């Protein structure tokens, strides 16, 4: 009887143990499934969070004024070159590291390149195509080709200059062989940038533009045209618009009221920077706020980047001074808004050194690095004073 009781008890305990074990396994399964569900929800929320994070990206652009190759500069390139070639590397040896430290660097090439014509200097220019190789090595990416010397070797020279620039692997704007190529648009860090260039003079050669086809090759400084060109770039969703106007009077350190207004109008129409050239001396800079709240940068002349215009040749120390404009733009991809986040103007000085006989080396320097030298110090101080001078 006792054994029978014990057997029944053992069976009950066995059944209870099995039930308990089953409950534990079931609970673990439920917990595991619950954990998987929670992890899935968590991952889903993380994915949603990731989708809501929008990047902010920047682009840095450096810009300079006139590259004007007088005979003295060409002569040094011939002296330094071999087998009939020209070597201009020394001209930029002391500034190239600074120029290369940007996403994009641009300058005004104020001399046509026409291999079919003889080389020439002032008053009409024609320079060796070899120069382009050294501009690229110095860090320059883009050249404005529209200025008062654009027609120095005729419309043929307009086309050959474009051909040589493209052959050297550089970009260009301001002139074009076909009107469909008028707008140069590029992209850096997913930010699109458009460049436009215009001149107010062709040194009297305007009369040769006697057909619409010829006129289409050169962008003249006409307000209504500029306004329409800016609108076109805006319609193409270009983020940043840079304008190179070649304007004003040589050696006069203030632009006309007409051009001061036009510069501000260009910002109002949608441009982000107006970077002037032609006077061969540095003019005033300012920021201008457009009606839609954007802030644009204006400098009426960046002066000479390199030339043979110096204190010794022109009795004008200002002509050996220039600037590199350093602009940073920021784009918030959440609302696709672009803003000028930082700007700085770096004074430059062109040092001229006697090599032998009448041969001289011209080198572009950052004036801030050569304030221990009298001319470098003057270049820095005079340039800073001028760009900060009020326009109104």
C-alpha positions as CSV (number, residue, x, y, z in Angstrom):
1,X,0.0,0.0,0.0
2,X,2.8,2.3,0.9
3,X,4.7,1.4,-2.3
4,X,1.6,2.2,-4.3
5,X,1.3,5.6,-2.7
6,X,4.9,6.4,-3.4
7,X,4.5,5.4,-7.1
8,X,1.5,7.7,-7.5
9,X,3.5,10.5,-5.8
10,X,6.4,10.0,-8.2
11,X,4.1,10.1,-11.2
12,X,2.6,13.4,-10.0
13,X,6.0,14.9,-9.3
14,X,7.1,13.8,-12.8
15,X,4.1,15.4,-14.4
16,X,4.5,18.6,-12.4
17,X,8.2,18.8,-13.4
18,X,7.4,18.3,-17.1
19,X,4.7,21.0,-16.9
20,X,7.2,23.4,-15.1
21,X,9.9,22.7,-17.7
22,X,7.5,23.4,-20.5
23,X,6.4,26.7,-18.9
24,X,10.1,27.7,-18.6
25,X,10.8,26.9,-22.2
26,X,7.7,28.7,-23.4
27,X,8.6,31.7,-21.3
28,X,12.1,31.8,-22.8
29,X,10.6,31.6,-26.2
30,X,8.2,34.4,-25.5
31,X,11.0,36.5,-24.1
32,X,13.2,35.8,-27.0
33,X,10.5,36.7,-29.5
34,X,9.7,39.8,-27.5
35,X,13.4,40.7,-27.6
36,X,13.5,40.2,-31.4
37,X,10.5,42.4,-31.8
38,X,12.0,45.1,-29.5
39,X,15.3,45.0,-31.5
40,X,13.5,45.2,-34.7
41,X,11.5,48.2,-33.5
42,X,14.8,49.7,-32.2
43,X,16.5,49.2,-35.5
44,X,13.6,50.6,-37.4
45,X,13.7,53.7,-35.2
46,X,17.4,54.0,-35.9
47,X,16.8,53.8,-39.6
48,X,14.2,56.5,-39.3
49,X,16.7,58.6,-37.4
50,X,19.3,58.0,-40.0
51,X,17.0,59.2,-42.7
52,X,16.3,62.4,-40.9
53,X,20.0,63.3,-40.6
54,X,21.0,65.7,-43.5
55,X,24.7,66.5,-44.3
56,X,26.2,69.9,-44.3
57,X,29.1,70.2,-46.9
58,X,31.5,72.9,-47.8
59,X,33.4,74.1,-50.8
60,X,36.5,76.4,-50.8
61,X,37.3,78.7,-53.8
62,X,40.4,80.8,-54.3
63,X,40.4,83.6,-56.9
64,X,42.9,86.0,-58.3
65,X,43.1,88.9,-60.8
66,X,45.1,89.5,-63.9
67,X,47.7,87.1,-65.4
68,X,49.3,89.5,-67.8
69,X,52.4,88.2,-69.6
70,X,54.6,91.1,-70.7
71,X,57.8,90.4,-72.7
72,X,59.9,90.4,-69.6
73,X,58.0,87.4,-68.2
74,X,58.1,85.5,-71.5
75,X,61.8,86.2,-71.8
76,X,62.5,84.5,-68.5
77,X,60.4,81.5,-69.5
78,X,62.4,81.2,-72.7
79,X,65.7,81.4,-70.7
80,X,64.5,78.8,-68.2
81,X,63.1,76.4,-70.9
82,X,64.9,73.9,-73.0
83,X,64.7,72.8,-76.7
84,X,62.6,75.8,-77.6
85,X,60.0,75.3,-74.8
86,X,59.2,77.8,-72.1
87,X,59.4,77.1,-68.3
88,X,57.4,79.4,-66.1
89,X,57.5,77.3,-62.9
90,X,59.7,79.8,-61.0
91,X,57.0,82.4,-61.2
92,X,54.7,80.5,-58.9
93,X,57.1,78.4,-56.9
94,X,56.6,80.4,-53.7
95,X,52.8,80.5,-53.8
96,X,51.7,77.3,-55.4
97,X,51.2,75.4,-52.0
98,X,48.8,78.1,-50.9
99,X,46.9,78.1,-54.2
100,X,46.6,74.3,-54.2
101,X,44.9,74.3,-50.8
102,X,41.4,74.9,-52.2
103,X,38.8,72.8,-53.9
104,X,38.9,75.2,-56.9
105,X,41.2,78.1,-57.9
106,X,40.4,80.6,-60.7
107,X,42.1,83.6,-62.3
108,X,41.8,86.0,-65.3
109,X,44.1,85.1,-68.3
110,X,44.6,88.5,-69.8
111,X,46.4,87.3,-72.9
112,X,45.2,85.3,-75.9
113,X,47.1,82.2,-77.1
114,X,47.3,82.0,-80.9
115,X,50.0,79.6,-82.2
116,X,49.5,80.9,-85.7
117,X,50.6,84.4,-84.7
118,X,54.0,85.7,-83.5
119,X,54.4,86.2,-79.7
120,X,53.6,89.8,-78.7
121,X,53.4,92.0,-75.7
122,X,51.9,95.4,-75.0
123,X,49.8,96.9,-76.5
124,X,48.5,93.7,-78.0
125,X,49.3,90.3,-76.5
126,X,50.0,86.8,-77.6
127,X,51.7,84.3,-75.3
128,X,53.1,80.8,-75.4
129,X,50.7,77.9,-74.8
130,X,53.4,76.4,-72.5
131,X,52.2,78.8,-69.8
132,X,49.1,76.8,-69.2
133,X,51.0,73.8,-68.0
134,X,52.6,75.8,-65.3
135,X,49.3,77.5,-64.3
136,X,47.8,74.1,-63.8
137,X,50.9,72.9,-61.8
138,X,50.6,76.0,-59.6
139,X,47.0,74.9,-58.7
140,X,44.9,77.0,-61.0
141,X,41.9,75.1,-62.3
142,X,39.8,77.6,-64.2
143,X,40.5,80.7,-66.3
144,X,38.4,83.6,-67.3
145,X,39.1,84.4,-70.9
146,X,37.1,87.6,-71.4
147,X,38.8,90.9,-71.0
148,X,39.9,93.9,-73.0
149,X,42.7,91.9,-74.7
150,X,40.4,89.0,-75.7
151,X,40.5,90.1,-79.4
152,X,44.2,90.9,-79.6
153,X,44.7,88.1,-82.2
154,X,41.2,88.3,-83.7
155,X,38.3,85.9,-83.4
156,X,40.7,83.2,-84.5
157,X,42.6,83.8,-81.3
158,X,39.4,83.6,-79.2
159,X,39.0,80.0,-80.6
160,X,42.7,79.0,-80.4
161,X,42.9,80.2,-76.7
162,X,39.9,78.0,-75.8
163,X,41.5,75.0,-77.7
164,X,44.9,75.4,-75.9
165,X,43.2,75.8,-72.5
166,X,41.2,72.6,-73.0
167,X,44.2,70.8,-74.3
168,X,46.1,71.6,-71.1
169,X,43.2,70.2,-69.0
170,X,41.9,73.5,-67.6
171,X,38.4,74.8,-67.6
172,X,37.4,78.3,-68.9
173,X,34.5,80.7,-69.1
174,X,33.7,84.2,-70.6
175,X,34.3,83.3,-74.2
176,X,33.0,80.3,-76.3
177,X,33.1,79.0,-79.8
178,X,29.4,78.2,-79.6
179,X,26.7,79.9,-77.6
180,X,25.6,76.6,-76.1
181,X,28.9,76.4,-74.2
182,X,28.4,79.8,-72.5
183,X,27.9,78.5,-69.0
184,X,30.6,76.6,-67.2
185,X,29.1,74.5,-64.4
186,X,31.0,72.1,-62.2
187,X,30.4,70.2,-59.0
188,X,32.5,69.8,-55.8
189,X,31.3,67.9,-52.7
190,X,27.9,67.6,-54.3
191,X,27.7,71.4,-54.5
192,X,27.2,72.8,-58.0
193,X,29.1,76.0,-59.0
194,X,28.5,78.2,-62.1
195,X,31.0,80.7,-63.5
196,X,30.2,83.7,-65.6
197,X,32.6,86.3,-67.1
198,X,32.0,89.7,-68.9
199,X,34.1,92.6,-70.2
200,X,33.1,96.2,-70.7
201,X,35.8,96.8,-73.4
202,X,37.6,95.0,-76.3
203,X,40.1,97.9,-76.9
204,X,38.1,99.1,-79.9
205,X,37.8,95.6,-81.5
206,X,34.1,95.5,-80.7
207,X,33.5,96.7,-84.3
208,X,34.7,93.3,-85.6
209,X,31.7,91.6,-83.9
210,X,29.5,92.4,-86.9
211,X,27.3,89.3,-86.8
212,X,25.2,87.7,-84.1
213,X,27.4,84.6,-84.4
214,X,30.5,86.6,-83.7
215,X,28.9,88.5,-80.8
216,X,27.9,85.1,-79.2
217,X,31.6,84.3,-78.8
218,X,32.4,87.0,-76.3
219,X,30.3,88.0,-73.2
220,X,30.0,91.8,-73.0
221,X,29.1,93.5,-69.8
222,X,25.4,94.2,-70.4
223,X,23.2,94.3,-67.3
224,X,20.1,92.6,-68.8
225,X,22.2,89.8,-70.3
226,X,23.9,89.2,-66.9
227,X,20.5,89.1,-65.2
228,X,19.2,86.6,-67.7
229,X,22.4,84.4,-67.4
230,X,22.0,84.3,-63.6
231,X,18.4,83.3,-63.9
232,X,19.4,80.5,-66.3
233,X,21.9,79.1,-63.8
234,X,19.3,79.4,-61.0
235,X,16.8,77.5,-63.2
236,X,19.5,74.8,-63.5
237,X,19.6,74.6,-59.7
238,X,23.2,75.8,-59.6
239,X,24.1,76.3,-55.9
240,X,26.8,78.9,-56.2
241,X,27.3,81.6,-58.9
242,X,30.6,83.3,-59.3
243,X,30.9,86.3,-61.7
244,X,34.2,87.8,-63.1
245,X,33.5,91.3,-64.5
246,X,36.4,93.0,-66.3
247,X,35.6,96.6,-65.8
248,X,36.5,100.1,-64.6
249,X,39.5,102.4,-65.3
250,X,43.1,101.4,-65.2
251,X,45.0,102.6,-62.1
252,X,42.0,104.3,-60.7
253,X,41.2,102.9,-57.2
254,X,37.5,103.4,-57.1
255,X,34.9,102.0,-59.5
256,X,32.2,104.2,-60.9
257,X,28.8,104.5,-59.1
258,X,27.3,102.7,-62.1
259,X,29.5,99.6,-61.5
260,X,29.2,99.7,-57.7
261,X,25.4,99.5,-58.2
262,X,25.7,96.8,-60.9
263,X,27.8,94.7,-58.5
264,X,25.2,94.9,-55.8
265,X,22.5,94.2,-58.4
266,X,24.2,91.0,-59.4
267,X,24.1,89.8,-55.9
268,X,20.4,90.7,-55.7
269,X,19.8,88.8,-58.9
270,X,21.3,85.6,-57.4
271,X,25.1,85.8,-57.7
272,X,27.1,84.8,-54.6
273,X,30.4,86.5,-55.5
274,X,31.4,89.3,-57.8
275,X,35.2,89.3,-58.4
276,X,36.4,92.2,-60.5
277,X,39.6,92.8,-62.6
278,X,41.1,95.2,-65.1
279,X,42.3,98.3,-63.2
280,X,45.7,96.6,-62.4
281,X,45.4,97.9,-58.8
282,X,43.4,96.6,-55.9
283,X,39.9,98.2,-55.3
284,X,37.5,98.0,-52.4
285,X,35.7,94.9,-51.1
286,X,32.4,94.6,-49.4
287,X,29.6,92.1,-48.5
288,X,26.1,92.9,-49.8
289,X,22.9,91.4,-48.4
290,X,20.2,90.7,-51.0
291,X,16.5,91.1,-50.4
292,X,16.1,87.4,-49.9
293,X,18.6,87.5,-47.0
294,X,21.6,86.0,-48.8
295,X,25.1,87.6,-48.2
296,X,27.3,88.0,-51.3
297,X,30.9,89.0,-51.5
298,X,32.1,91.8,-53.9
299,X,35.6,93.0,-54.7
300,X,35.8,95.6,-57.5
301,X,39.3,94.7,-58.5
302,X,41.8,92.0,-57.4
303,X,44.7,93.8,-59.0
304,X,47.5,92.1,-60.9
305,X,48.3,88.5,-60.0
306,X,51.5,88.6,-62.2
307,X,52.7,91.1,-64.8
308,X,55.7,93.4,-65.4
309,X,53.9,96.4,-64.0
310,X,56.0,97.4,-61.0
311,X,57.4,100.4,-59.2
312,X,60.4,100.4,-61.6
313,X,58.5,100.0,-64.9
314,X,55.4,102.2,-64.2
315,X,56.6,104.3,-61.2
316,X,53.5,102.9,-59.4
317,X,54.0,100.4,-56.5
318,X,50.3,99.6,-56.4
319,X,50.6,97.6,-59.7
320,X,52.9,95.0,-58.1
321,X,50.2,94.3,-55.4
322,X,47.2,92.0,-55.7
323,X,45.0,89.7,-53.7
324,X,43.9,86.1,-53.5
325,X,40.2,86.0,-52.4
326,X,39.5,82.9,-50.3
327,X,35.8,82.0,-50.1
328,X,34.1,79.2,-48.2
329,X,30.5,78.3,-49.0
330,X,28.3,75.9,-46.9
331,X,25.3,73.9,-48.1
332,X,22.7,72.4,-45.8
333,X,21.2,69.5,-47.7
334,X,18.1,69.5,-45.4
335,X,16.7,72.6,-47.1
336,X,19.3,72.9,-49.9
337,X,20.3,76.3,-48.7
338,X,23.8,77.7,-49.5
339,X,25.5,80.4,-47.6
340,X,28.8,82.2,-47.6
341,X,30.3,80.8,-44.4
342,X,33.7,82.5,-44.5
343,X,35.7,84.9,-46.6
344,X,39.2,86.3,-46.4
345,X,41.4,88.5,-48.7
346,X,45.1,87.7,-48.8
347,X,47.3,90.5,-50.1
348,X,50.0,89.4,-52.6
349,X,53.3,91.0,-53.7
350,X,55.2,90.4,-56.9
351,X,58.9,90.3,-56.2
352,X,61.2,91.2,-59.1
353,X,64.8,90.0,-59.0
354,X,67.6,90.6,-61.4
355,X,69.0,87.3,-62.8
356,X,71.6,88.6,-65.3
357,X,72.0,91.4,-67.7
358,X,68.4,92.7,-68.2
359,X,66.8,89.4,-67.4
360,X,64.5,89.4,-64.4
361,X,62.5,86.8,-62.4
362,X,59.0,87.8,-61.3
363,X,57.6,85.8,-58.3
364,X,54.2,86.0,-56.7
365,X,54.3,85.9,-52.9
366,X,51.9,86.1,-50.0
367,X,52.6,89.6,-48.7
368,X,51.8,88.5,-45.1
369,X,54.8,86.1,-45.2
370,X,57.2,88.9,-46.4
371,X,56.5,91.8,-44.0
372,X,60.1,91.8,-43.0
373,X,60.8,93.2,-46.5
374,X,59.9,96.8,-47.2
375,X,57.9,96.1,-50.4
376,X,56.2,93.1,-48.9
377,X,55.1,95.1,-45.8
378,X,53.8,97.9,-48.0
379,X,51.9,95.5,-50.2
380,X,50.2,94.0,-47.1
381,X,49.4,97.3,-45.4
382,X,48.3,99.2,-48.5
383,X,46.1,96.4,-49.8
384,X,44.3,95.8,-46.4
385,X,43.7,99.5,-46.1
386,X,42.2,99.7,-49.6
387,X,39.9,96.7,-49.5
388,X,38.5,97.9,-46.2
389,X,37.8,101.4,-47.5
390,X,34.1,102.3,-47.6
391,X,32.4,102.7,-50.9
392,X,29.5,105.0,-49.9
